[in-house]
């Protein structure tokens, strides 16, 4: 149909959608795929990873840059909507989406990312933008507000 575009999701499937925001297309967002980002990954014994640019953690110096990101299907495909325990996601202070993901393809919403720290589920709340791209979501993420905070995938 006229005006429709195909995009490949994280699993290579093509989805037809009209007028998706440019952030949904390859080259307009970074795919986060590190296995330590899984909510099920516990790092209690090691040095935490981090999404604060320049911070040295377990996996070396953070190369995370603020901007649009998606999560690979291997690590859950999206951020969790409930607080993972401290030390999850390869970090001391895991980041999660406090609110629901947008339900309509192409829909963009503002949400809060919270970081779980020291029995506080919503430590350092941070406003982000989220877009439903069909087979996945993209998030406009700033660098972590804390040197031991990292964004989680929902696996």
N, C-alpha and C positions, 0 to 999 in steps of 0.2 A: 504494500500500500504506500501511497505517496506520503513522504514526510517521516516514514518509519526508518529506524536504524537498528542494526543488529549489534549487540555487544556480547563479548565472551565473559562469562562468569569465571570465578576462581577455578572451576572444574572444567573449563573449556567449552561449556554449553553455550549455544547462541540463543539469546532472548531477543525478541522483537519488541521494541518499545518506541513510542513517539516522544520526541522532545525531552529526552533525558538530559539532566544537567551535564556539562562537560566533565565534571569531576568523576562521573561514572566510567569514563573511558580510559583505556590504557594510556599511560603517559601523563595522566592528570592526577594520579594518586600513587602513593607507595603502598606495596603489599607487605604487611607485617607477617612473617612466617616463622620466626624463631620458635623452636619447640618449647623453650622455657616460658613462653607467654601463656601456655595452657593454664587454666584455673586449677587443673589437677596437678600441676608441677609444683612440688614443695621444695623450698630452698632454705630450710631452717638451719642447716649446718654450714652453708657456704656464704661467700660474699655475695650480696644481692646485685642483680642486674638493675638497670635504671634507664629511664627515658629523659633524663636531664642531660642535655648536650655537654660533652666533655667530661662527664663523671666516669671514673674508673671503677668498674664492678667486676663481677665474676667472669663475664664474657668480654672483658677488655673495655676500652674507652667507648662510651656511648656515642653512636653516630646518628642518633635520633634527631630528626629535624622537624620543627613545627610545620603543619600543613595537612593536606588531605591524605588519609590512610584507609586501607581496608585490611581485614584479617583473612588469611588463607583458610580454606576449609579444614586443613590439617590441624589447625589450632582452634577450631570452633566456628569460624566464619563470621563471628560478630562478638561484641563485648557482652559479658554477662549482665543481666538486669538485677541481680542480687549480689550482695557483698561476699566475695570469696574470703576465706580466712586469711589472716596475716601470714606472711611467708609464702603465699601462693604466687603463681605466675613468675617464679624465679626472682621475686623481689620481696623486700621487707614490707612494702606499702603498696598492695595491689589496687589498681584503678578499675572501676566498674561503672556502668551506666545506671544512674539513679533515675529511672523512668523507662517507658516503653519505646521500642523502636518504631519509626514511622511505618504505617501499614500499606499505604498506597505507593505504587511504583512512581518514582520521580519526586515524591514528597520530601521536603526538607524541614526539619524541626530543630529547635534549640533544646538542649538537655543539659543536665548536670552530670559530670563525672565526679565521683567521690573516690577517695583513697582510704582504704581500711588501715588504721594505725592504732595500736595500743588500745584495743577494745572500742574504738570509735569508728563506726561504719562510714561516716561521712566527714572525714578529716580533709581539710583543704578543698572544698567544693570548687569545681572549675567548669565554666560554661563552654560547651562545645556545640557544633552543628553536626547533624546526622542526616544523610540522604539515603533513601531506599532506592537502590539501583536494580531491583529485581532479584537476581540470584545472590546478591550480597549488599552490604551497606558500606558507605564511606563516611568517615568521621574527620572533621577538621580539628585536629588535636594540637594543643600547644605542648612545648616541652613540659615535663613533669614539674610541678611546683615544689617538689622535694627531691633531694639527691638520692633517695632510696625508693622512689615511686616508679611504677611501670604500668602500662596499659595491658589488660588481660584479654585473652581470647576465651570463649565460653566452652572449652573442651576439658 
